């Protein structure tokens, strides 16, 4: 589960994704995570809005409602 970056953002993000998964499991939603590369390349996608977050990967949660049968 750990992202490979030595920054406070990585630790916070690992905790956040784990807590999100635990909370969603509590209401019957199973989560699988897909890593999306959001690194800044030649195209500036978010202007200056992304400066608060320096992680290269965004962990996209994909949820499925757990079957009750």
Secondary structure, DSSP 8 states (H G I E B T S, - for coil): ---S--SHHHHHHHHHHHHHHHHHHHTTEEEEEEEEE----SS-SSTTTTTT---SEEEEEEEEE----
